[in-house]
Amino acid sequence: MDRNAVSGRIVELLYSIQLSRDLQDDTRLDFVVESIREQRTFRHSAAEYSEAIASVLRDGHLPPQAVPKGNHSEGEVVHWLGRLAERLRPDVETASTTLAD
């Protein structure tokens, strides 16, 4: 996934938390996971979001276009993305297994 795609996926995810006060609260995280699974609000697959998150976690920072300007520090957002990746992992593994069959 190229840098522009990573940035786009991360920005989409950050829109979902921009008004959240507490990123440690699982309510918003659960909502985002379900929205990705059902492609309700998010149009890409769990695998694509996971790939973008993995890129951010490898780099240790957000793409410049995605740096938060609101309630949360970059570190808090990166930590939240790590939690999101953990929640999406079973979906990505299932999709990988299905594609291999």
A tleap script that builds the chain and sets N, CA, C and O, in Angstrom:
source leaprc.protein.ff14SB
mol = sequence {
  NMET ASP ARG ASN ALA VAL SER GLY ARG ILE
  VAL GLU LEU LEU TYR SER ILE GLN LEU SER
  ARG ASP LEU GLN ASP ASP THR ARG LEU ASP
  PHE VAL VAL GLU SER ILE ARG GLU GLN ARG
  THR PHE ARG HIE SER ALA ALA GLU TYR SER
  GLU ALA ILE ALA SER VAL LEU ARG ASP GLY
  HIE LEU PRO PRO GLN ALA VAL PRO LYS GLY
  ASN HIE SER GLU GLY GLU VAL VAL HIE TRP
  LEU GLY ARG LEU ALA GLU ARG LEU ARG PRO
  ASP VAL GLU THR ALA SER THR THR LEU ALA
  CASP
}
set mol.1.N position { 0.861 -1.176 0.000 }
set mol.1.CA position { 0.000 0.000 0.000 }
set mol.1.C position { 0.901 1.229 0.000 }
set mol.1.O position { 1.822 1.339 0.809 }
set mol.2.N position { 0.621 2.155 -0.920 }
set mol.2.CA position { 1.464 3.348 -0.991 }
set mol.2.C position { 1.106 4.356 0.112 }
set mol.2.O position { 0.091 4.222 0.795 }
set mol.3.N position { 1.960 5.353 0.258 }
set mol.3.CA position { 1.788 6.330 1.351 }
set mol.3.C position { 0.463 7.073 1.282 }
set mol.3.O position { -0.151 7.343 2.314 }
set mol.4.N position { 0.016 7.407 0.070 }
set mol.4.CA position { -1.257 8.123 -0.057 }
set mol.4.C position { -2.426 7.260 0.402 }
set mol.4.O position { -3.345 7.752 1.056 }
set mol.5.N position { -2.394 5.979 0.061 }
set mol.5.CA position { -3.468 5.079 0.489 }
set mol.5.C position { -3.449 4.918 2.003 }
set mol.5.O position { -4.497 4.936 2.649 }
set mol.6.N position { -2.247 4.759 2.570 }
set mol.6.CA position { -2.127 4.657 4.035 }
set mol.6.C position { -2.719 5.894 4.679 }
set mol.6.O position { -3.534 5.796 5.597 }
set mol.7.N position { -2.316 7.042 4.204 }
set mol.7.CA position { -2.809 8.298 4.770 }
set mol.7.C position { -4.328 8.393 4.657 }
set mol.7.O position { -4.997 8.792 5.611 }
set mol.8.N position { -4.871 8.034 3.508 }
set mol.8.CA position { -6.315 8.094 3.317 }
set mol.8.C position { -7.076 7.196 4.267 }
set mol.8.O position { -8.084 7.608 4.841 }
set mol.9.N position { -6.602 5.964 4.441 }
set mol.9.CA position { -7.284 5.026 5.345 }
set mol.9.C position { -7.207 5.522 6.787 }
set mol.9.O position { -8.181 5.424 7.535 }
set mol.10.N position { -6.057 6.050 7.171 }
set mol.10.CA position { -5.895 6.531 8.547 }
set mol.10.C position { -6.769 7.753 8.794 }
set mol.10.O position { -7.396 7.862 9.847 }
set mol.11.N position { -6.816 8.658 7.849 }
set mol.11.CA position { -7.679 9.840 7.999 }
set mol.11.C position { -9.139 9.410 8.154 }
set mol.11.O position { -9.861 9.963 8.984 }
set mol.12.N position { -9.579 8.429 7.364 }
set mol.12.CA position { -10.952 7.916 7.507 }
set mol.12.C position { -11.200 7.434 8.936 }
set mol.12.O position { -12.229 7.741 9.537 }
set mol.13.N position { -10.246 6.680 9.464 }
set mol.13.CA position { -10.404 6.151 10.821 }
set mol.13.C position { -10.424 7.271 11.855 }
set mol.13.O position { -11.180 7.213 12.824 }
set mol.14.N position { -9.599 8.281 11.647 }
set mol.14.CA position { -9.512 9.360 12.631 }
set mol.14.C position { -10.766 10.225 12.665 }
set mol.14.O position { -11.091 10.800 13.704 }
set mol.15.N position { -11.468 10.324 11.553 }
set mol.15.CA position { -12.746 11.040 11.575 }
set mol.15.C position { -13.701 10.415 12.590 }
set mol.15.O position { -14.517 11.109 13.196 }
set mol.16.N position { -13.594 9.123 12.766 }
set mol.16.CA position { -14.512 8.431 13.673 }
set mol.16.C position { -14.221 8.697 15.146 }
set mol.16.O position { -15.056 8.413 16.005 }
set mol.17.N position { -13.042 9.240 15.442 }
set mol.17.CA position { -12.701 9.481 16.854 }
set mol.17.C position { -12.455 10.943 17.177 }
set mol.17.O position { -12.131 11.274 18.318 }
set mol.18.N position { -12.598 11.807 16.217 }
set mol.18.CA position { -12.223 13.199 16.444 }
set mol.18.C position { -12.990 13.867 17.585 }
set mol.18.O position { -12.459 14.769 18.232 }
set mol.19.N position { -14.211 13.448 17.840 }
set mol.19.CA position { -14.994 14.053 18.915 }
set mol.19.C position { -15.013 13.212 20.192 }
set mol.19.O position { -15.621 13.604 21.188 }
set mol.20.N position { -14.353 12.068 20.161 }
set mol.20.CA position { -14.314 11.200 21.340 }
set mol.20.C position { -13.442 11.831 22.414 }
set mol.20.O position { -12.362 12.351 22.130 }
set mol.21.N position { -13.914 11.781 23.623 }
set mol.21.CA position { -13.147 12.360 24.725 }
set mol.21.C position { -12.098 11.385 25.270 }
set mol.21.O position { -10.993 11.789 25.631 }
set mol.22.N position { -12.448 10.125 25.323 }
set mol.22.CA position { -11.577 9.140 25.962 }
set mol.22.C position { -11.336 7.972 25.010 }
set mol.22.O position { -12.238 7.171 24.764 }
set mol.23.N position { -10.140 7.879 24.485 }
set mol.23.CA position { -9.824 6.800 23.556 }
set mol.23.C position { -9.632 5.459 24.259 }
set mol.23.O position { -9.529 4.427 23.597 }
set mol.24.N position { -9.585 5.461 25.569 }
set mol.24.CA position { -9.495 4.205 26.306 }
set mol.24.C position { -10.861 3.539 26.457 }
set mol.24.O position { -10.953 2.358 26.795 }
set mol.25.N position { -11.910 4.302 26.207 }
set mol.25.CA position { -13.274 3.771 26.275 }
set mol.25.C position { -13.503 2.875 25.060 }
set mol.25.O position { -13.316 3.302 23.920 }
set mol.26.N position { -13.904 1.648 25.306 }
set mol.26.CA position { -14.087 0.680 24.220 }
set mol.26.C position { -15.338 0.925 23.380 }
set mol.26.O position { -15.497 0.301 22.331 }
set mol.27.N position { -16.214 1.801 23.806 }
set mol.27.CA position { -17.456 2.037 23.070 }
set mol.27.C position { -17.181 2.487 21.640 }
set mol.27.O position { -17.737 1.925 20.696 }
set mol.28.N position { -16.342 3.477 21.474 }
set mol.28.CA position { -16.023 3.990 20.132 }
set mol.28.C position { -15.253 2.942 19.338 }
set mol.28.O position { -15.500 2.764 18.145 }
set mol.29.N position { -14.332 2.255 19.981 }
set mol.29.CA position { -13.552 1.211 19.318 }
set mol.29.C position { -14.476 0.112 18.791 }
set mol.29.O position { -14.337 -0.326 17.649 }
set mol.30.N position { -15.408 -0.325 19.617 }
set mol.30.CA position { -16.365 -1.355 19.205 }
set mol.30.C position { -17.200 -0.881 18.015 }
set mol.30.O position { -17.453 -1.646 17.084 }
set mol.31.N position { -17.623 0.378 18.051 }
set mol.31.CA position { -18.412 0.932 16.955 }
set mol.31.C position { -17.621 0.920 15.645 }
set mol.31.O position { -18.150 0.545 14.598 }
set mol.32.N position { -16.364 1.328 15.708 }
set mol.32.CA position { -15.525 1.370 14.502 }
set mol.32.C position { -15.297 -0.039 13.960 }
set mol.32.O position { -15.384 -0.257 12.752 }
set mol.33.N position { -15.008 -0.990 14.836 }
set mol.33.CA position { -14.800 -2.371 14.402 }
set mol.33.C position { -16.044 -2.899 13.689 }
set mol.33.O position { -15.944 -3.471 12.604 }
set mol.34.N position { -17.194 -2.711 14.289 }
set mol.34.CA position { -18.443 -3.190 13.672 }
set mol.34.C position { -18.726 -2.464 12.351 }
set mol.34.O position { -19.197 -3.076 11.391 }
set mol.35.N position { -18.443 -1.184 12.309 }
set mol.35.CA position { -18.666 -0.416 11.079 }
set mol.35.C position { -17.761 -0.899 9.949 }
set mol.35.O position { -18.176 -0.939 8.791 }
set mol.36.N position { -16.529 -1.266 10.283 }
set mol.36.CA position { -15.618 -1.808 9.270 }
set mol.36.C position { -16.097 -3.187 8.832 }
set mol.36.O position { -16.140 -3.477 7.637 }
set mol.37.N position { -16.449 -4.021 9.771 }
set mol.37.CA position { -16.914 -5.376 9.434 }
set mol.37.C position { -18.122 -5.345 8.525 }
set mol.37.O position { -18.209 -6.126 7.577 }
set mol.38.N position { -19.047 -4.457 8.802 }
set mol.38.CA position { -20.289 -4.394 8.040 }
set mol.38.C position { -20.193 -3.421 6.864 }
set mol.38.O position { -21.152 -3.255 6.110 }
set mol.39.N position { -19.041 -2.785 6.714 }
set mol.39.CA position { -18.810 -1.754 5.705 }
set mol.39.C position { -19.951 -0.744 5.694 }
set mol.39.O position { -20.455 -0.331 4.649 }
set mol.40.N position { -20.330 -0.371 6.915 }
set mol.40.CA position { -21.408 0.597 7.122 }
set mol.40.C position { -20.921 2.009 6.819 }
set mol.40.O position { -21.482 2.702 5.971 }
set mol.41.N position { -19.898 2.416 7.506 }
set mol.41.CA position { -19.350 3.758 7.356 }
set mol.41.C position { -18.043 3.728 6.568 }
set mol.41.O position { -17.665 4.710 5.930 }
set mol.42.N position { -17.380 2.616 6.623 }
set mol.42.CA position { -16.068 2.451 5.988 }
set mol.42.C position { -16.216 1.586 4.749 }
set mol.42.O position { -16.835 0.524 4.804 }
set mol.43.N position { -15.660 2.024 3.645 }
set mol.43.CA position { -15.891 1.331 2.378 }
set mol.43.C position { -14.826 0.308 2.028 }
set mol.43.O position { -14.990 -0.445 1.068 }
set mol.44.N position { -13.743 0.265 2.781 }
set mol.44.CA position { -12.657 -0.666 2.488 }
set mol.44.C position { -12.721 -1.865 3.429 }
set mol.44.O position { -13.436 -1.849 4.430 }
set mol.45.N position { -11.975 -2.883 3.096 }
set mol.45.CA position { -11.977 -4.113 3.899 }
set mol.45.C position { -11.158 -3.939 5.178 }
set mol.45.O position { -10.334 -3.033 5.301 }
set mol.46.N position { -11.413 -4.829 6.109 }
set mol.46.CA position { -10.635 -4.847 7.351 }
set mol.46.C position { -9.156 -5.032 7.038 }
set mol.46.O position { -8.302 -4.457 7.713 }
set mol.47.N position { -8.849 -5.827 6.023 }
set mol.47.CA position { -7.448 -6.065 5.647 }
set mol.47.C position { -6.768 -4.774 5.197 }
set mol.47.O position { -5.607 -4.536 5.529 }
set mol.48.N position { -7.480 -3.946 4.447 }
set mol.48.CA position { -6.882 -2.690 3.984 }
set mol.48.C position { -6.622 -1.729 5.151 }
set mol.48.O position { -5.564 -1.104 5.218 }
set mol.49.N position { -7.580 -1.615 6.059 }
set mol.49.CA position { -7.362 -0.753 7.226 }
set mol.49.C position { -6.236 -1.311 8.088 }
set mol.49.O position { -5.420 -0.554 8.613 }
set mol.50.N position { -6.191 -2.620 8.235 }
set mol.50.CA position { -5.136 -3.249 9.034 }
set mol.50.C position { -3.762 -3.002 8.426 }
set mol.50.O position { -2.792 -2.757 9.144 }
set mol.51.N position { -3.683 -3.065 7.112 }
set mol.51.CA position { -2.408 -2.807 6.434 }
set mol.51.C position { -1.954 -1.364 6.666 }
set mol.51.O position { -0.775 -1.112 6.914 }
set mol.52.N position { -2.882 -0.430 6.587 }
set mol.52.CA position { -2.546 0.978 6.834 }
set mol.52.C position { -2.113 1.182 8.278 }
set mol.52.O position { -1.145 1.895 8.546 }
set mol.53.N position { -2.822 0.562 9.201 }
set mol.53.CA position { -2.463 0.681 10.620 }
set mol.53.C position { -1.088 0.070 10.866 }
set mol.53.O position { -0.281 0.633 11.606 }
set mol.54.N position { -0.818 -1.075 10.251 }
set mol.54.CA position { 0.490 -1.726 10.423 }
set mol.54.C position { 1.613 -0.807 9.962 }
set mol.54.O position { 2.675 -0.766 10.582 }
set mol.55.N position { 1.388 -0.078 8.892 }
set mol.55.CA position { 2.385 0.865 8.399 }
set mol.55.C position { 2.651 1.958 9.431 }
set mol.55.O position { 3.801 2.311 9.689 }
set mol.56.N position { 1.590 2.486 10.015 }
set mol.56.CA position { 1.731 3.523 11.053 }
set mol.56.C position { 2.466 2.961 12.265 }
set mol.56.O position { 3.354 3.616 12.810 }
set mol.57.N position { 2.104 1.761 12.686 }
set mol.57.CA position { 2.743 1.169 13.864 }
set mol.57.C position { 4.222 0.894 13.606 }
set mol.57.O position { 5.045 1.053 14.508 }
set mol.58.N position { 4.570 0.484 12.382 }
set mol.58.CA position { 5.983 0.277 12.031 }
set mol.58.C position { 6.754 1.589 12.098 }
set mol.58.O position { 7.866 1.645 12.623 }
set mol.59.N position { 6.141 2.658 11.551 }
set mol.59.CA position { 6.793 3.971 11.526 }
set mol.59.C position { 6.819 4.621 12.910 }
set mol.59.O position { 7.720 5.398 13.224 }
set mol.60.N position { 5.822 4.293 13.732 }
set mol.60.CA position { 5.736 4.878 15.068 }
set mol.60.C position { 5.098 6.248 15.099 }
set mol.60.O position { 5.057 6.895 16.146 }
set mol.61.N position { 4.599 6.697 13.955 }
set mol.61.CA position { 3.935 7.996 13.907 }
set mol.61.C position { 2.925 8.019 12.778 }
set mol.61.O position { 2.950 7.172 11.886 }
set mol.62.N position { 2.039 8.997 12.827 }
set mol.62.CA position { 0.982 9.141 11.835 }
set mol.62.C position { 1.505 9.841 10.584 }
set mol.62.O position { 2.474 10.596 10.660 }
set mol.63.N position { 0.877 9.601 9.441 }
set mol.63.CA position { 1.215 10.397 8.249 }
set mol.63.C position { 0.931 11.871 8.539 }
set mol.63.O position { 0.030 12.182 9.316 }
set mol.64.N position { 1.685 12.776 7.927 }
set mol.64.CA position { 1.500 14.208 8.221 }
set mol.64.C position { 0.063 14.699 8.075 }
set mol.64.O position { -0.381 15.538 8.859 }
set mol.65.N position { -0.675 14.187 7.079 }
set mol.65.CA position { -2.055 14.629 6.858 }
set mol.65.C position { -2.998 14.130 7.953 }
set mol.65.O position { -4.118 14.625 8.077 }
set mol.66.N position { -2.560 13.172 8.734 }
set mol.66.CA position { -3.435 12.556 9.725 }
set mol.66.C position { -3.125 12.974 11.166 }
set mol.66.O position { -3.778 12.505 12.098 }
set mol.67.N position { -2.152 13.835 11.350 }
set mol.67.CA position { -1.809 14.246 12.710 }
set mol.67.C position { -3.003 14.973 13.321 }
set mol.67.O position { -3.513 15.931 12.740 }
set mol.68.N position { -3.449 14.520 14.491 }
set mol.68.CA position { -4.654 15.104 15.100 }
set mol.68.C position { -4.458 16.558 15.505 }
set mol.68.O position { -3.386 16.961 15.957 }
set mol.69.N position { -5.500 17.315 15.334 }
set mol.69.CA position { -5.468 18.727 15.710 }
set mol.69.C position { -6.477 19.013 16.814 }
set mol.69.O position { -6.755 20.170 17.131 }
set mol.70.N position { -7.010 17.972 17.382 }
set mol.70.CA position { -8.080 18.152 18.353 }
set mol.70.C position { -7.742 17.666 19.735 }
set mol.70.O position { -6.763 18.094 20.345 }
set mol.71.N position { -8.573 16.756 20.222 }
set mol.71.CA position { -8.545 16.327 21.615 }
set mol.71.C position { -7.414 15.387 21.993 }
set mol.71.O position { -7.150 15.201 23.181 }
set mol.72.N position { -6.737 14.790 21.020 }
set mol.72.CA position { -5.818 13.698 21.339 }
set mol.72.C position { -4.426 13.944 20.781 }
set mol.72.O position { -4.253 14.571 19.735 }
set mol.73.N position { -3.443 13.436 21.504 }
set mol.73.CA position { -2.064 13.532 21.038 }
set mol.73.C position { -1.822 12.457 19.977 }
set mol.73.O position { -2.596 11.508 19.851 }
set mol.74.N position { -0.755 12.616 19.232 }
set mol.74.CA position { -0.401 11.610 18.233 }
set mol.74.C position { -0.157 10.257 18.893 }
set mol.74.O position { -0.563 9.224 18.361 }
set mol.75.N position { 0.499 10.260 20.040 }
set mol.75.CA position { 0.758 9.014 20.759 }
set mol.75.C position { -0.520 8.298 21.167 }
set mol.75.O position { -0.615 7.076 21.054 }
set mol.76.N position { -1.499 9.053 21.638 }
set mol.76.CA position { -2.790 8.445 22.011 }
set mol.76.C position { -3.475 7.824 20.802 }
set mol.76.O position { -4.064 6.748 20.899 }
set mol.77.N position { -3.397 8.501 19.672 }
set mol.77.CA position { -4.038 7.997 18.459 }
set mol.77.C position { -3.324 6.742 17.964 }
set mol.77.O position { -3.976 5.771 17.581 }
set mol.78.N position { -2.005 6.754 17.969 }
set mol.78.CA position { -1.248 5.571 17.542 }
set mol.78.C position { -1.579 4.388 18.451 }
set mol.78.O position { -1.739 3.265 17.972 }
set mol.79.N position { -1.679 4.629 19.739 }
set mol.79.CA position { -2.057 3.559 20.672 }
set mol.79.C position { -3.453 3.038 20.355 }
set mol.79.O position { -3.672 1.827 20.355 }
set mol.80.N position { -4.394 3.926 20.085 }
set mol.80.CA position { -5.759 3.527 19.737 }
set mol.80.C position { -5.761 2.693 18.456 }
set mol.80.O position { -6.471 1.692 18.362 }
set mol.81.N position { -4.965 3.110 17.473 }
set mol.81.CA position { -4.869 2.343 16.231 }
set mol.81.C position { -4.328 0.938 16.485 }
set mol.81.O position { -4.764 -0.022 15.851 }
set mol.82.N position { -3.381 0.818 17.411 }
set mol.82.CA position { -2.866 -0.506 17.778 }
set mol.82.C position { -3.962 -1.379 18.366 }
set mol.82.O position { -4.051 -2.568 18.059 }
set mol.83.N position { -4.787 -0.791 19.204 }
set mol.83.CA position { -5.925 -1.539 19.779 }
set mol.83.C position { -6.910 -1.940 18.689 }
set mol.83.O position { -7.448 -3.047 18.707 }
set mol.84.N position { -7.143 -1.043 17.746 }
set mol.84.CA position { -8.035 -1.348 16.629 }
set mol.84.C position { -7.477 -2.496 15.798 }
set mol.84.O position { -8.222 -3.395 15.407 }
set mol.85.N position { -6.196 -2.477 15.531 }
set mol.85.CA position { -5.563 -3.554 14.756 }
set mol.85.C position { -5.752 -4.903 15.438 }
set mol.85.O position { -6.015 -5.907 14.776 }
set mol.86.N position { -5.616 -4.924 16.762 }
set mol.86.CA position { -5.833 -6.175 17.506 }
set mol.86.C position { -7.251 -6.688 17.331 }
set mol.86.O position { -7.469 -7.889 17.171 }
set mol.87.N position { -8.207 -5.785 17.362 }
set mol.87.CA position { -9.615 -6.183 17.209 }
set mol.87.C position { -9.921 -6.662 15.798 }
set mol.87.O position { -10.778 -7.525 15.603 }
set mol.88.N position { -9.219 -6.100 14.808 }
set mol.88.CA position { -9.471 -6.480 13.420 }
set mol.88.C position { -8.715 -7.741 13.002 }
set mol.88.O position { -9.038 -8.340 11.976 }
set mol.89.N position { -7.724 -8.145 13.775 }
set mol.89.CA position { -6.875 -9.278 13.400 }
set mol.89.C position { -7.671 -10.534 13.040 }
set mol.89.O position { -7.376 -11.137 12.008 }
set mol.90.N position { -8.663 -10.967 13.826 }
set mol.90.CA position { -9.408 -12.176 13.447 }
set mol.90.C position { -10.094 -12.048 12.079 }
set mol.90.O position { -10.168 -13.027 11.337 }
set mol.91.N position { -10.587 -10.873 11.746 }
set mol.91.CA position { -11.236 -10.658 10.448 }
set mol.91.C position { -10.229 -10.787 9.312 }
set mol.91.O position { -10.523 -11.366 8.266 }
set mol.92.N position { -9.053 -10.244 9.530 }
set mol.92.CA position { -8.007 -10.289 8.503 }
set mol.92.C position { -7.519 -11.724 8.331 }
set mol.92.O position { -7.324 -12.181 7.205 }
set mol.93.N position { -7.322 -12.435 9.434 }
set mol.93.CA position { -6.878 -13.832 9.354 }
set mol.93.C position { -7.914 -14.704 8.656 }
set mol.93.O position { -7.558 -15.567 7.853 }
set mol.94.N position { -9.173 -14.491 8.950 }
set mol.94.CA position { -10.238 -15.253 8.302 }
set mol.94.C position { -10.269 -14.974 6.806 }
set mol.94.O position { -10.423 -15.896 6.005 }
set mol.95.N position { -10.123 -13.714 6.424 }
set mol.95.CA position { -10.129 -13.350 5.004 }
set mol.95.C position { -8.932 -13.972 4.287 }
set mol.95.O position { -9.060 -14.432 3.152 }
set mol.96.N position { -7.778 -13.988 4.937 }
set mol.96.CA position { -6.580 -14.581 4.346 }
set mol.96.C position { -6.758 -16.069 4.136 }
set mol.96.O position { -6.366 -16.608 3.100 }
set mol.97.N position { -7.348 -16.735 5.116 }
set mol.97.CA position { -7.589 -18.169 5.029 }
set mol.97.C position { -8.576 -18.478 3.908 }
set mol.97.O position { -8.387 -19.434 3.155 }
set mol.98.N position { -9.611 -17.685 3.801 }
set mol.98.CA position { -10.627 -17.868 2.760 }
set mol.98.C position { -10.027 -17.694 1.375 }
set mol.98.O position { -10.338 -18.460 0.464 }
set mol.99.N position { -9.169 -16.692 1.208 }
set mol.99.CA position { -8.535 -16.453 -0.077 }
set mol.99.C position { -7.576 -17.572 -0.460 }
set mol.99.O position { -7.417 -17.881 -1.641 }
set mol.100.N position { -6.934 -18.182 0.541 }
set mol.100.CA position { -5.981 -19.260 0.288 }
set mol.100.C position { -6.679 -20.541 -0.143 }
set mol.100.O position { -6.087 -21.366 -0.839 }
set mol.101.N position { -7.926 -20.714 0.264 }
set mol.101.CA position { -8.658 -21.945 -0.079 }
set mol.101.C position { -9.081 -21.953 -1.485 }
set mol.101.O position { -9.706 -22.913 -1.936 }
savepdb mol mol.pdb
quit
